[in-house]
Amino acid sequence: LHQAPTSFDAVPFGLGLKSAIDCISFDREKPAAFHLVSRNGGETVSVETEAAFVLHIANAYDDKEGNVVADVIQMEKLPCGDSAQAWKDQMIPGEWKEQFDFERDMPRAQLVRYTISPGSKT
């Protein structure tokens, strides 16, 4: 399980001023984390890594040395919430589909392999 460095501001959502997705903030100053859950009911291990947003875990397995290898589709930031505010502020309401430029406005996604050692938490 990957946890991006995000927070949720519930007040504007609770007051109906913003949608839930617009209340999410991405903080690239904080680390992200992988949480490894034991198949045998053992301890959950959390391992910090650089700030990023994992869109999808494509594959994961245990290697011969006992490491967890995870192939993920990763973006440098979350493509919504306050991360997307710059382009949303320039959009004319109701016309975002015509104005949105996928190449310009979406963070680049790439395939990344992580090798995580649960014993050393690295």
Backbone as JSON Lines, residues from 0, in Angstrom:
{"i":0,"aa":"L","n":[0.86,-1.17,0.0],"ca":[0.0,0.0,0.0],"c":[0.9,1.23,0.0]}
{"i":1,"aa":"H","n":[0.63,2.18,-0.89],"ca":[1.41,3.41,-0.95],"c":[0.57,4.56,-0.41]}
{"i":2,"aa":"Q","n":[1.2,5.4,0.4],"ca":[0.53,6.58,0.96],"c":[1.26,7.82,0.48]}
{"i":3,"aa":"A","n":[0.6,8.61,-0.35],"ca":[1.18,9.87,-0.82],"c":[1.11,10.9,0.3]}
{"i":4,"aa":"P","n":[1.99,11.89,0.28],"ca":[1.97,12.93,1.33],"c":[0.85,13.94,1.08]}
{"i":5,"aa":"T","n":[-0.34,13.57,1.48],"ca":[-1.5,14.42,1.27],"c":[-2.2,14.73,2.58]}
{"i":6,"aa":"S","n":[-3.03,15.76,2.54],"ca":[-3.9,16.07,3.67],"c":[-5.26,16.49,3.1]}
{"i":7,"aa":"F","n":[-6.27,16.45,3.94],"ca":[-7.63,16.77,3.52],"c":[-8.19,17.86,4.41]}
{"i":8,"aa":"D","n":[-8.62,18.96,3.81],"ca":[-9.24,20.06,4.54],"c":[-10.75,19.88,4.49]}
{"i":9,"aa":"A","n":[-11.32,19.34,5.55],"ca":[-12.73,18.96,5.57],"c":[-13.7,20.14,5.69]}
{"i":10,"aa":"V","n":[-13.23,21.29,6.16],"ca":[-14.15,22.41,6.4],"c":[-14.83,22.88,5.11]}
{"i":11,"aa":"P","n":[-14.09,23.21,4.04],"ca":[-14.8,23.66,2.83],"c":[-15.69,22.57,2.24]}
{"i":12,"aa":"F","n":[-15.28,21.32,2.4],"ca":[-16.12,20.22,1.92],"c":[-17.4,20.14,2.74]}
{"i":13,"aa":"G","n":[-17.26,20.19,4.06],"ca":[-18.42,20.12,4.96],"c":[-19.4,21.26,4.77]}
{"i":14,"aa":"L","n":[-18.88,22.42,4.4],"ca":[-19.74,23.58,4.16],"c":[-20.29,23.63,2.74]}
{"i":15,"aa":"G","n":[-19.9,22.67,1.92],"ca":[-20.38,22.62,0.55],"c":[-19.72,23.63,-0.38]}
{"i":16,"aa":"L","n":[-18.57,24.16,0.03],"ca":[-17.88,25.17,-0.78],"c":[-16.96,24.56,-1.83]}
{"i":17,"aa":"K","n":[-16.49,23.34,-1.57],"ca":[-15.58,22.66,-2.5],"c":[-15.95,21.19,-2.58]}
{"i":18,"aa":"S","n":[-15.58,20.58,-3.69],"ca":[-15.75,19.13,-3.8],"c":[-14.67,18.45,-2.97]}
{"i":19,"aa":"A","n":[-14.87,17.18,-2.67],"ca":[-13.88,16.45,-1.86],"c":[-12.51,16.47,-2.51]}
{"i":20,"aa":"I","n":[-12.45,16.27,-3.81],"ca":[-11.15,16.22,-4.48],"c":[-10.43,17.57,-4.45]}
{"i":21,"aa":"D","n":[-11.18,18.66,-4.42],"ca":[-10.57,19.99,-4.35],"c":[-10.05,20.32,-2.95]}
{"i":22,"aa":"C","n":[-10.35,19.5,-1.97],"ca":[-9.89,19.73,-0.6],"c":[-8.62,18.95,-0.26]}
{"i":23,"aa":"I","n":[-8.09,18.23,-1.25],"ca":[-6.87,17.45,-1.03],"c":[-5.66,18.31,-1.34]}
{"i":24,"aa":"S","n":[-4.67,18.3,-0.45],"ca":[-3.42,19.02,-0.66],"c":[-2.28,18.01,-0.74]}
{"i":25,"aa":"F","n":[-1.36,18.25,-1.64],"ca":[-0.17,17.42,-1.81],"c":[1.02,18.21,-1.3]}
{"i":26,"aa":"D","n":[1.82,17.64,-0.4],"ca":[2.96,18.33,0.2],"c":[4.24,17.62,-0.17]}
{"i":27,"aa":"R","n":[4.95,18.14,-1.19],"ca":[6.17,17.47,-1.64],"c":[7.33,17.63,-0.67]}
{"i":28,"aa":"E","n":[7.14,18.39,0.42],"ca":[8.17,18.5,1.46],"c":[8.12,17.31,2.43]}
{"i":29,"aa":"K","n":[7.01,16.59,2.44],"ca":[6.86,15.43,3.32],"c":[7.15,14.15,2.54]}
{"i":30,"aa":"P","n":[7.59,13.11,3.22],"ca":[7.85,11.85,2.51],"c":[6.56,11.08,2.23]}
{"i":31,"aa":"A","n":[6.62,10.25,1.22],"ca":[5.56,9.27,0.98],"c":[5.94,8.02,1.77]}
{"i":32,"aa":"A","n":[5.07,7.01,1.76],"ca":[5.39,5.79,2.49],"c":[4.76,4.58,1.82]}
{"i":33,"aa":"F","n":[5.47,3.47,1.89],"ca":[4.9,2.18,1.54],"c":[4.58,1.48,2.86]}
{"i":34,"aa":"H","n":[3.41,0.87,2.95],"ca":[3.01,0.1,4.12],"c":[2.91,-1.36,3.67]}
{"i":35,"aa":"L","n":[3.74,-2.2,4.25],"ca":[3.78,-3.61,3.89],"c":[3.03,-4.41,4.95]}
{"i":36,"aa":"V","n":[1.99,-5.09,4.51],"ca":[1.15,-5.87,5.41],"c":[1.54,-7.34,5.29]}
{"i":37,"aa":"S","n":[1.84,-7.96,6.41],"ca":[2.27,-9.36,6.41],"c":[1.14,-10.28,5.98]}
{"i":38,"aa":"R","n":[1.49,-11.27,5.2],"ca":[0.49,-12.27,4.79],"c":[0.17,-13.24,5.93]}
{"i":39,"aa":"N","n":[1.07,-13.31,6.9],"ca":[0.91,-14.26,8.0],"c":[0.37,-13.63,9.27]}
{"i":40,"aa":"G","n":[-0.15,-12.41,9.17],"ca":[-0.7,-11.75,10.35],"c":[0.35,-11.09,11.22]}
{"i":41,"aa":"G","n":[1.57,-10.94,10.71],"ca":[2.63,-10.31,11.48],"c":[2.51,-8.8,11.47]}
{"i":42,"aa":"E","n":[3.57,-8.17,11.89],"ca":[3.62,-6.72,12.03],"c":[3.59,-6.03,10.65]}
{"i":43,"aa":"T","n":[2.86,-4.91,10.57],"ca":[2.88,-4.07,9.38],"c":[4.12,-3.2,9.44]}
{"i":44,"aa":"V","n":[4.85,-3.13,8.33],"ca":[6.08,-2.35,8.26],"c":[5.84,-1.15,7.35]}
{"i":45,"aa":"S","n":[6.23,0.04,7.82],"ca":[6.11,1.26,7.02],"c":[7.5,1.73,6.64]}
{"i":46,"aa":"V","n":[7.68,2.05,5.35],"ca":[8.97,2.49,4.83],"c":[8.76,3.81,4.09]}
{"i":47,"aa":"E","n":[9.49,4.86,4.52],"ca":[9.36,6.16,3.88],"c":[10.16,6.2,2.59]}
{"i":48,"aa":"T","n":[9.67,7.0,1.64],"ca":[10.34,7.22,0.36],"c":[10.08,8.66,-0.07]}
{"i":49,"aa":"E","n":[10.67,9.07,-1.19],"ca":[10.5,10.46,-1.63],"c":[9.04,10.74,-1.95]}
{"i":50,"aa":"A","n":[8.69,12.01,-1.87],"ca":[7.31,12.43,-2.15],"c":[6.95,12.11,-3.6]}
{"i":51,"aa":"A","n":[5.83,11.43,-3.78],"ca":[5.33,11.1,-5.11],"c":[3.9,10.61,-4.96]}
{"i":52,"aa":"F","n":[3.21,10.51,-6.07],"ca":[1.86,9.96,-6.09],"c":[1.88,8.69,-6.93]}
{"i":53,"aa":"V","n":[1.54,7.56,-6.33],"ca":[1.47,6.3,-7.06],"c":[0.04,6.14,-7.56]}
{"i":54,"aa":"L","n":[-0.07,6.17,-8.87],"ca":[-1.37,6.03,-9.53],"c":[-1.84,4.59,-9.51]}
{"i":55,"aa":"H","n":[-0.88,3.65,-9.66],"ca":[-1.25,2.24,-9.77],"c":[-0.05,1.36,-9.42]}
{"i":56,"aa":"I","n":[-0.27,0.33,-8.62],"ca":[0.76,-0.68,-8.38],"c":[0.53,-1.76,-9.44]}
{"i":57,"aa":"A","n":[1.45,-1.83,-10.41],"ca":[1.29,-2.74,-11.54],"c":[1.65,-4.18,-11.17]}
{"i":58,"aa":"N","n":[2.64,-4.34,-10.29],"ca":[3.11,-5.67,-9.92],"c":[3.89,-5.55,-8.61]}
{"i":59,"aa":"A","n":[3.84,-6.58,-7.81],"ca":[4.64,-6.63,-6.59],"c":[4.89,-8.09,-6.24]}
{"i":60,"aa":"Y","n":[6.09,-8.36,-5.73],"ca":[6.44,-9.73,-5.37],"c":[7.58,-9.72,-4.36]}
{"i":61,"aa":"D","n":[7.77,-10.85,-3.69],"ca":[8.9,-11.04,-2.77],"c":[10.03,-11.67,-3.56]}
{"i":62,"aa":"D","n":[11.25,-11.09,-3.49],"ca":[12.37,-11.69,-4.19],"c":[13.07,-12.72,-3.3]}
{"i":63,"aa":"K","n":[14.12,-13.35,-3.8],"ca":[14.82,-14.42,-3.08],"c":[15.48,-13.94,-1.79]}
{"i":64,"aa":"E","n":[15.82,-12.65,-1.73],"ca":[16.47,-12.1,-0.53],"c":[15.48,-11.62,0.53]}
{"i":65,"aa":"G","n":[14.19,-11.75,0.26],"ca":[13.16,-11.33,1.21],"c":[12.72,-9.89,1.05]}
{"i":66,"aa":"N","n":[13.18,-9.24,-0.02],"ca":[12.74,-7.87,-0.32],"c":[11.39,-7.9,-1.01]}
{"i":67,"aa":"V","n":[10.66,-6.81,-0.91],"ca":[9.44,-6.63,-1.68],"c":[9.8,-5.75,-2.87]}
{"i":68,"aa":"V","n":[9.53,-6.24,-4.06],"ca":[9.77,-5.48,-5.29],"c":[8.41,-5.02,-5.8]}
{"i":69,"aa":"A","n":[8.28,-3.71,-6.01],"ca":[7.0,-3.15,-6.48],"c":[7.25,-2.32,-7.72]}
{"i":70,"aa":"D","n":[6.53,-2.63,-8.78],"ca":[6.54,-1.85,-10.01],"c":[5.29,-0.98,-9.99]}
{"i":71,"aa":"V","n":[5.48,0.33,-10.05],"ca":[4.36,1.25,-9.89],"c":[4.33,2.28,-11.01]}
{"i":72,"aa":"I","n":[3.14,2.8,-11.29],"ca":[2.99,3.95,-12.17],"c":[2.95,5.16,-11.24]}
{"i":73,"aa":"Q","n":[3.93,6.04,-11.38],"ca":[4.14,7.12,-10.42],"c":[4.14,8.48,-11.12]}
{"i":74,"aa":"M","n":[3.61,9.47,-10.41],"ca":[3.64,10.87,-10.85],"c":[4.37,11.67,-9.78]}
{"i":75,"aa":"E","n":[4.99,12.77,-10.18],"ca":[5.72,13.6,-9.22],"c":[4.81,14.32,-8.24]}
{"i":76,"aa":"K","n":[3.54,14.48,-8.6],"ca":[2.58,15.14,-7.71],"c":[1.19,14.6,-8.0]}
{"i":77,"aa":"L","n":[0.28,14.88,-7.12],"ca":[-1.11,14.48,-7.26],"c":[-1.77,15.34,-8.34]}
{"i":78,"aa":"P","n":[-2.42,14.74,-9.34],"ca":[-2.99,15.53,-10.44],"c":[-4.38,16.08,-10.16]}
{"i":79,"aa":"C","n":[-4.65,16.48,-8.92],"ca":[-5.95,17.05,-8.57],"c":[-5.79,17.89,-7.31]}
{"i":80,"aa":"G","n":[-6.88,18.37,-6.77],"ca":[-6.81,19.18,-5.55],"c":[-6.04,20.46,-5.79]}
{"i":81,"aa":"D","n":[-5.28,20.91,-4.8],"ca":[-4.56,22.17,-4.96],"c":[-3.43,22.06,-5.97]}
{"i":82,"aa":"S","n":[-2.98,20.85,-6.31],"ca":[-1.95,20.68,-7.33],"c":[-2.44,21.11,-8.7]}
{"i":83,"aa":"A","n":[-3.72,21.01,-8.93],"ca":[-4.29,21.35,-10.23],"c":[-4.88,22.77,-10.25]}
{"i":84,"aa":"Q","n":[-4.79,23.48,-9.15],"ca":[-5.45,24.77,-9.05],"c":[-4.98,25.78,-10.09]}
{"i":85,"aa":"A","n":[-3.7,25.76,-10.44],"ca":[-3.17,26.75,-11.39],"c":[-3.91,26.7,-12.72]}
{"i":86,"aa":"W","n":[-4.09,25.51,-13.27],"ca":[-4.81,25.45,-14.55],"c":[-6.3,25.64,-14.37]}
{"i":87,"aa":"K","n":[-6.86,25.23,-13.23],"ca":[-8.3,25.4,-13.01],"c":[-8.67,26.88,-12.88]}
{"i":88,"aa":"D","n":[-7.78,27.7,-12.31],"ca":[-8.05,29.12,-12.15],"c":[-8.14,29.84,-13.5]}
{"i":89,"aa":"Q","n":[-7.52,29.27,-14.53],"ca":[-7.5,29.9,-15.84],"c":[-8.65,29.42,-16.74]}
{"i":90,"aa":"M","n":[-9.41,28.45,-16.28],"ca":[-10.46,27.86,-17.08],"c":[-11.75,28.67,-17.0]}
{"i":91,"aa":"I","n":[-12.47,28.7,-18.09],"ca":[-13.81,29.28,-18.11],"c":[-14.76,28.19,-17.64]}
{"i":92,"aa":"P","n":[-15.6,28.45,-16.62],"ca":[-16.49,27.4,-16.12],"c":[-17.31,26.76,-17.23]}
{"i":93,"aa":"G","n":[-17.37,25.43,-17.19],"ca":[-18.13,24.68,-18.16],"c":[-17.39,24.38,-19.46]}
{"i":94,"aa":"E","n":[-16.19,24.96,-19.62],"ca":[-15.44,24.76,-20.86],"c":[-14.08,24.11,-20.62]}
{"i":95,"aa":"W","n":[-13.92,23.46,-19.49],"ca":[-12.6,22.91,-19.16],"c":[-12.15,21.85,-20.15]}
{"i":96,"aa":"K","n":[-13.06,21.1,-20.73],"ca":[-12.66,20.05,-21.67],"c":[-11.97,20.64,-22.89]}
{"i":97,"aa":"E","n":[-12.43,21.78,-23.34],"ca":[-11.82,22.43,-24.49],"c":[-10.5,23.1,-24.13]}
{"i":98,"aa":"Q","n":[-10.34,23.52,-22.89],"ca":[-9.15,24.27,-22.47],"c":[-8.06,23.41,-21.87]}
{"i":99,"aa":"F","n":[-8.43,22.25,-21.38],"ca":[-7.47,21.38,-20.71],"c":[-6.5,20.79,-21.72]}
{"i":100,"aa":"D","n":[-5.21,20.96,-21.5],"ca":[-4.17,20.4,-22.35],"c":[-3.49,19.29,-21.56]}
{"i":101,"aa":"F","n":[-3.75,18.05,-21.93],"ca":[-3.25,16.91,-21.18],"c":[-1.73,16.95,-21.05]}
{"i":102,"aa":"E","n":[-1.02,17.24,-22.13],"ca":[0.44,17.29,-22.1],"c":[0.96,18.37,-21.15]}
{"i":103,"aa":"R","n":[0.31,19.51,-21.13],"ca":[0.74,20.64,-20.31],"c":[0.29,20.52,-18.86]}
{"i":104,"aa":"D","n":[-0.95,20.06,-18.66],"ca":[-1.59,20.17,-17.35],"c":[-1.5,18.93,-16.46]}
{"i":105,"aa":"M","n":[-1.14,17.79,-17.01],"ca":[-1.03,16.57,-16.2],"c":[0.44,16.26,-15.91]}
{"i":106,"aa":"P","n":[0.75,15.87,-14.67],"ca":[2.13,15.47,-14.39],"c":[2.46,14.19,-15.17]}
{"i":107,"aa":"R","n":[3.7,14.07,-15.56],"ca":[4.15,12.91,-16.33],"c":[4.1,11.66,-15.45]}
{"i":108,"aa":"A","n":[3.54,10.6,-16.0],"ca":[3.5,9.3,-15.29],"c":[4.61,8.43,-15.85]}
{"i":109,"aa":"Q","n":[5.26,7.67,-14.96],"ca":[6.32,6.78,-15.41],"c":[6.32,5.5,-14.59]}
{"i":110,"aa":"L","n":[6.85,4.46,-15.19],"ca":[6.99,3.18,-14.5],"c":[8.24,3.24,-13.64]}
{"i":111,"aa":"V","n":[8.08,2.95,-12.35],"ca":[9.19,3.0,-11.39],"c":[9.21,1.69,-10.62]}
{"i":112,"aa":"R","n":[10.41,1.15,-10.38],"ca":[10.55,-0.06,-9.57],"c":[11.15,0.31,-8.22]}
{"i":113,"aa":"Y","n":[10.48,-0.11,-7.16],"ca":[10.99,0.03,-5.8],"c":[11.39,-1.35,-5.29]}
{"i":114,"aa":"T","n":[12.52,-1.42,-4.63],"ca":[12.93,-2.64,-3.93],"c":[13.01,-2.26,-2.46]}
{"i":115,"aa":"I","n":[12.13,-2.87,-1.67],"ca":[11.96,-2.49,-0.27],"c":[12.41,-3.64,0.61]}
{"i":116,"aa":"S","n":[13.29,-3.34,1.56],"ca":[13.77,-4.35,2.51],"c":[12.98,-4.2,3.81]}
{"i":117,"aa":"P","n":[12.0,-5.06,4.05],"ca":[11.17,-4.91,5.26],"c":[11.96,-4.97,6.55]}
{"i":118,"aa":"G","n":[13.03,-5.77,6.59],"ca":[13.83,-5.9,7.81],"c":[14.57,-4.63,8.18]}
{"i":119,"aa":"S","n":[15.09,-3.92,7.19],"ca":[15.86,-2.7,7.47],"c":[15.02,-1.45,7.28]}
{"i":120,"aa":"K","n":[13.77,-1.62,6.82],"ca":[12.85,-0.5,6.59],"c":[13.42,0.52,5.6]}
{"i":121,"aa":"T","n":[14.08,0.01,4.54],"ca":[14.62,0.9,3.48],"c":[14.12,0.45,2.12]}
